[in-house]
Amino acid sequence: DIPSYQKNFNDYEVIGHLARHVPWPYPEDGVAYYLKEILYPGLTAGDRWFWTLALKTQPTEVIGGIELWRQGKPENRGFWLAKSLWGRGLMSEAVEPVTDFAFGELRFEKLVFANAVGNARSRRIKEKQGARLVRVEPAAFVDPSYVEHEVWELAKVDWIQRRSGPSARL
């Protein structure tokens, strides 16, 4: 999966919305390093979870990713999607089962999300999920024009209420 991950992630318009610790220009071995040195230790420790996204028509092409962290920084979830697929509702669809998993299987009581002030697409996903904006604070991003982030919270009780109905399972 590394070649397609690297190809779709290594785009300034995708990476520019991410925290400053993500390198730019993105190194040729950046995804391999991230998976081996950063993600894998958290996965094996049981305090980090990661999903890659692919289209049904191209199941071997990684087009995005969603990550959960037990310990927020301040957020508990981050995601990215290939720019060519923005605006199709794919990430909005993908975060739903991840949120169900966080509240149901992992027993989170609250999720904290963050996005660069000005990243309207990421903001809209949080709004659709029913998260509430709790504060805006300084933050550093790859794109230096972003200087603050919005911090959002989504409580388990609010998620369950939103999802209530015949198919609700948490």
C-alpha positions in Angstrom: 0.0 0.0 0.0 2.9 2.3 0.5 3.3 3.5 -3.2 -0.4 4.6 -3.5 -0.4 6.1 0.0 2.8 8.1 -0.8 1.4 9.2 -4.2 -2.0 10.4 -2.8 -0.7 11.9 0.4 2.3 13.7 -1.0 0.3 16.8 -2.1 0.8 20.2 -0.5 -2.9 20.9 -0.6 -3.4 17.7 1.5 -0.4 18.1 3.8 -0.8 21.9 4.2 -3.8 21.3 6.5 -1.8 19.1 8.8 0.2 19.9 11.9 3.6 21.5 11.4 5.5 18.3 12.5 4.6 16.7 9.2 7.6 17.4 6.9 7.3 19.4 3.7 8.6 18.7 1.1 7.5 15.2 2.0 10.3 12.7 1.8 10.3 9.9 -0.7 10.3 7.4 2.2 7.9 9.4 4.4 5.0 7.0 4.4 7.3 4.0 5.1 9.0 5.8 7.9 5.6 7.0 9.4 4.1 3.5 9.3 7.2 1.8 10.8 8.5 4.3 13.3 5.4 6.3 14.4 2.2 4.4 13.7 3.3 0.8 14.3 4.5 1.3 17.9 1.2 2.9 18.8 -0.8 0.2 17.2 1.1 -2.5 19.1 0.7 -0.6 22.4 -3.1 -0.6 21.9 -3.5 3.1 22.1 -3.7 4.0 18.4 -5.9 2.7 15.5 -5.6 3.3 11.8 -7.7 2.7 8.7 -6.8 3.2 5.1 -9.5 4.2 2.6 -9.9 2.8 -0.9 -12.6 3.1 -3.5 -14.6 -0.1 -4.2 -13.6 0.2 -7.8 -9.9 0.4 -6.9 -9.5 -1.6 -3.7 -5.7 -1.7 -3.8 -5.3 2.1 -4.1 -5.0 4.0 -0.8 -6.8 7.2 -1.2 -7.0 8.3 2.4 -6.6 7.4 6.1 -8.2 7.9 9.4 -6.4 7.6 12.7 -7.5 7.5 16.3 -5.4 8.1 19.4 -6.3 7.3 23.0 -4.3 10.2 24.3 -5.4 13.4 22.5 -3.0 16.0 21.3 -5.5 17.7 21.7 -7.5 15.7 19.2 -8.3 12.0 19.2 -8.8 11.7 15.4 -7.0 12.8 12.3 -7.7 12.1 8.6 -6.6 12.8 5.1 -8.1 12.2 1.7 -6.6 12.5 -1.8 -7.4 16.0 -3.2 -8.8 14.5 -6.4 -11.6 13.0 -4.3 -12.5 16.0 -2.1 -16.1 17.2 -2.1 -17.7 13.7 -2.7 -18.7 13.0 0.9 -16.3 10.1 1.1 -14.6 11.2 4.4 -18.0 12.1 5.9 -19.1 8.5 5.1 -15.8 7.0 6.4 -15.7 8.7 9.8 -19.1 7.3 10.8 -18.1 3.7 11.4 -14.8 4.9 13.0 -16.8 7.0 15.4 -19.1 4.1 16.2 -16.0 1.9 16.8 -14.5 4.6 19.1 -17.6 4.9 21.3 -18.7 1.3 21.1 -15.7 -1.0 21.0 -13.1 1.3 22.5 -15.5 2.8 25.0 -14.4 6.5 24.5 -16.8 8.8 26.4 -15.8 11.8 24.4 -13.8 12.5 21.2 -11.9 15.6 20.6 -11.3 16.8 17.0 -9.2 19.7 15.7 -8.8 21.4 12.3 -7.0 24.5 11.0 -9.2 27.6 11.1 -10.0 28.0 7.5 -10.2 24.3 6.6 -13.9 24.4 5.8 -14.1 20.8 4.6 -12.7 19.4 7.8 -14.9 21.7 9.8 -18.0 20.6 7.9 -17.3 16.9 8.7 -17.3 17.7 12.4 -20.5 19.7 12.1 -22.2 16.8 10.3 -21.2 14.5 13.1 -22.8 16.7 15.7 -19.5 17.9 17.3 -19.6 21.2 19.1 -16.9 23.9 18.8 -15.3 24.5 22.2 -12.4 26.8 21.5 -10.0 28.3 19.0 -6.3 28.4 19.9 -2.9 29.0 18.3 -1.5 26.1 16.4 1.2 25.6 13.7 0.5 23.9 10.4 2.5 22.9 7.3 0.8 25.8 5.5 2.1 28.8 7.5 -1.1 30.8 6.6 -2.9 28.7 9.1 -2.1 29.9 12.6 -5.0 28.7 14.7 -7.0 25.5 15.1 -10.6 24.9 16.1 -11.1 22.3 18.9 -14.3 20.3 18.8 -15.9 17.8 21.2 -18.3 15.0 20.5 -19.7 13.3 23.6 -20.8 9.6 23.4 -24.2 10.5 24.7 -24.7 13.0 21.9 -23.5 10.5 19.3 -25.9 7.8 20.6 -28.8 10.3 20.6 -27.9 11.4 17.0 -27.6 7.8 15.8 -30.6 6.5 17.8 -33.1 4.5 15.9 -33.7 0.9 14.9 -30.1 0.4 13.7 -28.2 2.1 16.6 -25.6 -0.3 18.2 -23.2 1.0 20.8 
